């Protein structure tokens, strides 16, 4: 009687062992799929966006060399900023609400200055968004303005992806490539900052001309703006000393300080 009972228990034990093994396999597979889900999402997104991102290269980024501002340059005011220009530039001013626009030109270069003061509400939204971005960073970097984020993105390419990355690293990699790296025409970048504002200069070619854009943002208030540089003749090189001089001459008198540079 006991012998028959033991024979009946064997199939049951085998069945429970099989179920246990299947459960363990299911849990391990589920855990692996959960962990690597961002990795699979990135590979799918990379395939879909390949035509747009295949040519992305690392963009050299450095501090902007300081230059001496010529004494004969003329200071111009636009909104809350003052910026110095060569004395032979002709100027055309236009205002659109709180956006101030001025275009300066001579026979060699066109410089377009745009200065915008966003509302306090927009500024608070930007600060909140930058805080969320900082929390998403694998090392939880603190971005006070957009420019450190841009600079970090210039050093990232699709080939940096590794299956050994953590979930957070993959999500950050995907964000930099697909959302931040709209820089296909940029060939080189330089950063320049003062105690009150940060700026980022991009050299590139739009397919027709060598171009440059200096974007700046006040750290503590809504003020921000851009300075665009275009050579008059197609294919002409930009005068980098002029470009850097104009950018570095900028003074900002914004809401966070009576007189800040």
C-alpha positions in Angstrom: 0.0 0.0 0.0 2.8 2.5 0.9 4.7 1.5 -2.3 1.7 2.4 -4.5 1.3 5.7 -2.7 4.9 6.6 -3.4 4.4 5.7 -7.1 1.5 8.1 -7.3 3.4 10.9 -5.7 6.2 10.9 -8.3 4.2 12.3 -11.2 2.9 15.0 -9.0 6.3 16.0 -7.8 7.6 16.0 -11.4 4.6 18.2 -12.4 5.3 20.7 -9.6 9.0 20.8 -10.5 8.2 21.6 -14.1 5.8 24.3 -13.0 8.4 25.8 -10.6 11.0 25.8 -13.4 8.6 27.5 -15.7 7.7 30.1 -13.1 11.4 30.8 -12.5 12.1 31.1 -16.2 9.1 33.4 -16.6 10.3 35.6 -13.7 13.8 35.8 -15.1 12.6 36.5 -18.6 10.2 39.1 -17.3 13.0 40.7 -15.2 15.3 40.8 -18.2 12.6 42.2 -20.5 11.8 44.9 -17.9 15.5 45.9 -17.5 16.3 45.9 -21.2 13.0 47.4 -22.4 14.6 50.9 -22.8 17.4 49.3 -24.8 14.9 47.7 -27.2 13.0 51.0 -27.4 16.3 52.8 -28.3 17.2 50.3 -31.1 13.7 50.6 -32.5 13.9 54.4 -32.4 17.4 54.4 -33.8 16.2 52.3 -36.8 13.2 54.7 -37.4 15.4 57.8 -37.2 18.4 56.4 -38.9 18.3 58.7 -42.0 18.3 61.7 -39.7 20.9 60.6 -37.1 23.3 58.4 -39.2 25.6 61.3 -40.0 25.9 62.7 -36.5 29.5 63.2 -35.4 31.0 64.4 -32.2 31.2 68.2 -32.3 34.4 69.8 -30.9 33.4 72.0 -27.9 35.8 74.4 -26.1 35.9 77.6 -24.2 35.8 80.7 -26.4 39.2 82.4 -26.5 39.0 85.9 -25.0 39.8 88.7 -27.4 40.4 92.4 -27.0 37.5 94.7 -28.0 38.7 97.4 -30.4 38.5 100.9 -28.9 36.7 102.3 -32.0 33.8 100.0 -31.8 30.4 101.5 -31.0 28.1 100.3 -28.3 24.5 99.7 -29.2 21.5 99.1 -26.9 18.8 96.6 -27.6 16.2 95.8 -25.0 18.1 95.0 -21.9 21.5 94.4 -23.5 24.4 96.5 -24.8 26.6 95.1 -27.5 29.6 96.6 -29.3 30.0 96.6 -33.1 32.5 97.8 -35.6 31.8 101.5 -36.4 31.1 100.9 -40.1 28.0 98.7 -39.6 24.7 100.1 -40.8 21.8 99.2 -38.5 18.1 98.5 -38.9 15.9 98.2 -35.7 12.6 96.3 -35.5 10.5 95.4 -32.4 7.9 92.7 -32.1 6.2 93.0 -28.7 8.8 92.1 -26.1 11.2 90.8 -28.8 13.8 93.3 -29.9 15.6 92.8 -33.3 18.4 94.7 -34.9 20.3 93.9 -38.0 23.8 95.3 -38.6 25.7 95.0 -41.9 28.6 96.2 -43.9 30.2 94.8 -47.1 31.6 91.7 -45.4 29.2 90.6 -42.7 25.6 90.6 -41.5 24.9 90.5 -37.7 21.4 90.0 -36.5 20.7 90.5 -32.8 17.5 89.2 -31.2 16.8 89.9 -27.5 13.7 88.4 -25.8 12.5 88.7 -22.2 10.0 85.9 -21.4 7.4 86.2 -18.7 8.2 85.3 -15.1 5.7 82.4 -15.6 7.7 81.1 -18.6 10.9 81.4 -16.6 9.5 79.4 -13.7 8.4 76.7 -16.2 11.9 76.7 -17.7 13.5 76.3 -14.3 11.1 73.5 -13.4 11.8 71.7 -16.7 15.6 72.1 -16.2 15.2 70.6 -12.7 13.4 67.6 -14.1 16.1 67.2 -16.8 18.7 67.3 -14.1 16.9 64.5 -12.2 16.8 62.4 -15.4 20.6 62.7 -15.8 22.4 59.5 -14.8 24.7 61.5 -12.5 22.0 64.0 -11.6 23.8 67.0 -13.0 22.4 70.4 -12.4 21.5 72.5 -15.5 21.0 76.1 -14.6 20.6 77.0 -18.3 20.2 75.0 -21.5 23.8 75.4 -22.6 25.5 72.8 -20.5 22.9 70.3 -21.8 23.7 71.3 -25.4 27.4 71.0 -24.8 27.0 67.5 -23.3 24.9 66.5 -26.3 27.6 67.6 -28.8 29.8 64.7 -27.5 27.2 62.0 -28.0 26.7 59.8 -31.1 24.5 56.7 -31.8 27.5 54.4 -31.6 28.0 55.2 -27.9 25.1 52.8 -27.1 26.0 49.7 -25.2 23.8 46.8 -24.0 25.7 47.1 -20.7 24.2 50.5 -20.1 21.8 51.0 -17.2 18.2 51.8 -18.0 18.7 55.4 -17.0 21.9 55.7 -19.1 20.0 54.4 -22.2 17.1 56.8 -21.7 19.5 59.7 -21.3 21.4 58.5 -24.5 18.1 58.4 -26.4 17.1 61.8 -25.1 20.3 63.5 -26.2 20.4 61.9 -29.6 16.7 62.3 -30.6 15.6 65.4 -28.7 18.7 67.6 -28.2 21.0 66.8 -31.1 19.4 69.0 -33.8 22.9 70.0 -34.7 23.7 68.4 -38.1 25.0 71.6 -39.6 27.2 72.6 -36.6 30.9 71.9 -36.9 32.3 73.4 -33.8 31.1 75.0 -30.6 32.5 77.4 -28.0 31.1 78.5 -24.7 31.5 81.8 -22.9 30.0 82.9 -19.6 30.0 85.6 -17.0 28.8 85.5 -13.4 25.2 86.3 -14.6 24.7 84.7 -17.9 25.9 81.8 -20.0 26.5 81.7 -23.8 27.1 79.1 -26.4 28.5 79.8 -29.9 28.0 77.4 -32.8 30.0 77.5 -36.1 28.5 75.7 -39.0 27.4 75.7 -42.6 23.8 75.7 -43.7 24.7 74.4 -47.2 25.1 77.9 -48.6 27.1 79.9 -46.2 29.4 79.6 -43.2 27.3 80.8 -40.3 27.5 81.4 -36.6 25.0 81.8 -33.8 25.7 83.0 -30.2 22.9 82.1 -27.9 22.8 83.4 -24.3 20.6 83.1 -21.3 20.6 84.9 -18.0 20.9 82.4 -15.1 18.7 84.2 -12.6 16.0 85.8 -14.7 13.9 85.3 -17.9 16.2 87.3 -20.3 17.7 85.5 -23.2 18.6 86.1 -26.8 20.7 85.2 -29.9 23.2 86.9 -32.2 23.5 85.5 -35.7 26.5 86.1 -38.0 26.4 85.6 -41.8 29.1 86.5 -44.4 27.8 88.6 -47.2 29.5 86.6 -49.9 28.7 82.9 -50.4 31.4 80.7 -49.1 33.2 83.5 -47.3 34.8 82.6 -43.9 33.6 84.4 -40.8 36.1 86.7 -39.0 36.3 84.8 -35.8 37.9 87.7 -33.9 35.0 89.9 -34.9 32.5 87.2 -33.9 34.1 86.6 -30.5 34.6 90.3 -29.9 30.9 91.0 -30.5 29.8 88.1 -28.3 32.1 89.0 -25.4 31.3 92.7 -25.5 27.7 92.0 -24.5 26.4 93.5 -21.2 23.1 92.5 -19.7 21.0 94.9 -17.6 18.2 92.6 -16.7 15.6 92.1 -14.0 17.8 90.1 -11.6 20.4 92.8 -11.3 20.5 96.6 -12.0 23.7 96.2 -13.9 25.1 92.7 -14.7 27.5 91.4 -17.3 
